[in-house]
Amino acid sequence: MAAPPFAEASQLAVDGSSLDASAYTAVVDLSHRAPGWLDGAISAWSAYGLVVFAVLMVLGWWRARRAGAGAALTALAVPVAAVLAYAVDSVLKLVVREDRPCRSLHMSTLEACPAPGDWSFPSNHVAIAAAAAVALFFVSRRLGALAAVATVAMAASRVWIGVHYPHDVVAGAVVGTLVALGAQGALKRSSHALARRIAATRLRPLLMP
């Protein structure tokens, strides 16, 4: 009888526990000893924290419109960078195929362990957060700094609830950073021409009040 698809996927998965399993287990053990309110707050942030990045994107765009079409276009590139980071990260997951640490190490975690085939490396949440944070620095240093702090918190939360190794979240941050720098760099070379084209269309309100 042929093995189920999830069994075949598990056999082919990479085991990342040799890299930083001790750090992962230390964090997960600490989460079991932490107060319930702290675990609840971290779990909520891990699940819904990306909403904060969306709010920062909208705020950055709204403020940038007052500074001119070029600034508004830079702000509009922030969500584009986040989506691109998610896409690149998802491809890397399929290439690397690293099993979740909670599955490889058979540990009890705050969150239910994702199903086999839901790969761990790199972290999608952190890639999106890091891309948004880096891209926001091109819009506003203050918003970028806030998003950077939120990114660190997101990375820590993903390990705390047990769904990622530390190296997963570090790799996600690298992916998000590189994608955001590439996206903003590409935009900078053609921002003026692109802003003029958009300003001549019905999308003009996106660039100016």
C-alpha positions in Angstrom: 0.0 0.0 0.0 1.4 3.4 -1.0 2.3 5.7 1.9 0.0 8.7 2.5 1.2 12.0 0.9 1.8 13.5 4.4 4.0 10.5 5.3 6.1 10.9 2.2 6.5 14.6 2.9 7.6 13.9 6.4 10.2 11.5 5.2 11.6 14.0 2.8 11.6 16.9 5.3 14.8 18.5 6.5 15.5 18.3 10.3 16.8 21.6 11.5 17.2 20.5 15.1 20.9 20.2 14.8 21.3 23.9 14.4 19.7 25.4 17.5 17.4 22.8 19.2 18.8 23.7 22.6 17.9 27.4 22.2 14.4 26.4 21.0 13.8 24.0 23.9 15.0 26.6 26.4 12.5 29.1 25.1 9.6 26.6 25.0 10.4 25.4 28.5 10.4 29.0 29.7 7.0 29.5 28.1 5.6 26.6 30.2 6.8 28.3 33.4 5.6 31.8 32.4 2.3 33.3 33.8 -0.8 32.5 31.8 -1.5 36.1 31.0 2.0 36.5 29.4 1.6 33.4 27.3 -1.9 34.6 26.2 -0.5 38.0 25.3 2.4 36.5 23.3 0.1 34.0 21.5 -2.3 36.8 20.6 0.5 38.9 19.2 1.9 36.0 17.2 -1.5 35.4 15.7 -2.7 39.0 15.1 0.4 41.2 15.3 0.6 41.6 11.5 -2.4 43.8 11.8 -0.2 46.4 13.5 2.1 46.4 10.5 -0.9 47.0 8.2 -1.9 50.0 10.4 1.6 51.4 10.2 1.5 51.0 6.4 -1.7 52.9 6.1 -0.5 55.6 8.4 2.7 56.0 6.5 0.9 56.3 3.2 -1.6 58.8 4.6 1.2 61.0 5.9 3.3 60.6 2.7 0.5 61.9 0.5 1.1 65.4 2.0 4.8 65.3 1.1 4.2 64.7 -2.6 3.6 62.0 -5.2 7.1 60.5 -4.9 6.8 60.0 -1.1 3.3 58.5 -1.5 4.6 56.1 -4.1 7.4 55.0 -1.8 4.7 54.4 0.9 2.6 52.4 -1.5 5.6 50.2 -2.1 5.6 49.0 1.5 2.7 46.5 1.1 4.1 45.4 -2.2 7.4 44.6 -0.5 5.6 42.6 2.2 3.7 40.6 -0.4 6.9 39.9 -2.4 8.6 38.8 0.8 5.8 36.4 1.5 6.1 35.0 -2.0 9.9 34.5 -1.8 9.6 33.0 1.6 6.9 30.6 0.5 9.1 29.4 -2.3 12.0 28.9 0.0 9.8 26.8 2.3 9.0 24.4 -0.5 12.7 24.2 -1.5 14.1 23.6 2.0 11.2 21.6 3.4 12.2 21.8 7.0 9.8 20.1 9.5 8.4 22.2 12.4 10.5 21.9 15.6 7.4 20.9 17.6 7.1 17.9 15.2 10.8 17.0 15.0 11.4 17.3 18.8 8.0 16.1 19.9 7.5 18.9 22.4 4.4 20.2 24.0 3.9 23.8 22.9 1.5 26.7 23.5 0.1 26.5 20.0 -1.0 23.3 18.2 1.8 22.0 16.0 1.1 22.7 12.4 0.3 19.7 10.2 3.0 17.8 8.3 3.9 19.6 5.1 3.5 23.0 6.7 7.2 23.8 6.6 9.1 25.8 9.1 12.0 27.5 7.3 12.0 30.5 6.9 9.2 32.2 9.0 6.5 33.8 6.8 5.3 36.0 9.7 8.8 37.4 10.3 9.6 37.8 6.6 6.4 39.9 6.1 7.1 41.9 9.3 10.8 42.6 8.4 9.9 43.6 4.8 7.3 46.1 6.1 9.7 47.5 8.7 12.6 48.0 6.3 10.4 49.5 3.6 8.8 51.8 6.2 12.2 53.3 7.0 12.1 54.8 3.5 8.9 56.5 4.4 9.4 57.5 8.0 12.3 56.7 10.3 9.9 56.8 13.3 7.4 54.4 11.7 10.3 52.2 10.6 11.7 52.1 14.1 8.3 51.1 15.5 7.9 48.4 13.0 11.4 47.1 13.7 10.7 46.7 17.4 7.4 45.0 16.4 9.4 42.7 14.1 11.7 41.6 16.9 8.6 40.9 19.1 7.0 38.9 16.3 10.2 36.8 15.8 10.4 36.1 19.5 6.7 35.2 19.7 7.0 32.6 16.9 9.7 30.7 18.9 7.9 31.2 22.2 4.7 29.5 21.0 6.8 26.7 19.6 6.2 26.8 15.8 9.7 28.0 14.7 13.4 27.4 15.5 15.4 30.6 16.2 17.2 30.1 12.8 13.8 30.2 11.1 12.9 33.6 12.3 16.4 35.0 11.6 16.2 33.7 8.1 12.7 35.2 7.7 14.1 38.6 8.8 16.9 38.3 6.2 14.5 37.4 3.5 12.2 40.3 4.3 15.1 42.8 4.6 16.6 41.8 1.3 13.3 41.9 -0.6 12.4 45.3 0.9 15.7 46.8 0.0 15.5 45.4 -3.5 11.9 46.6 -4.0 12.6 50.2 -2.7 15.9 50.3 -4.7 14.1 49.3 -7.9 11.4 51.9 -7.2 13.9 54.7 -6.6 15.3 54.3 -10.1 11.9 55.0 -11.7 9.8 56.7 -9.0 9.4 60.1 -10.7 8.3 58.7 -14.1 5.9 56.2 -12.4 4.5 58.8 -10.2 3.7 61.0 -13.2 1.9 58.2 -15.0 -0.2 57.3 -12.0 -1.0 61.0 -11.3 -2.5 61.2 -14.8 -4.9 58.4 -14.1 -7.9 57.8 -11.8 -5.4 56.5 -9.2 -4.2 60.1 -8.6 -5.9 60.2 -5.1 -3.5 57.5 -4.0 -0.6 59.9 -4.5 -1.9 63.2 -3.2 -4.8 64.6 -1.2 
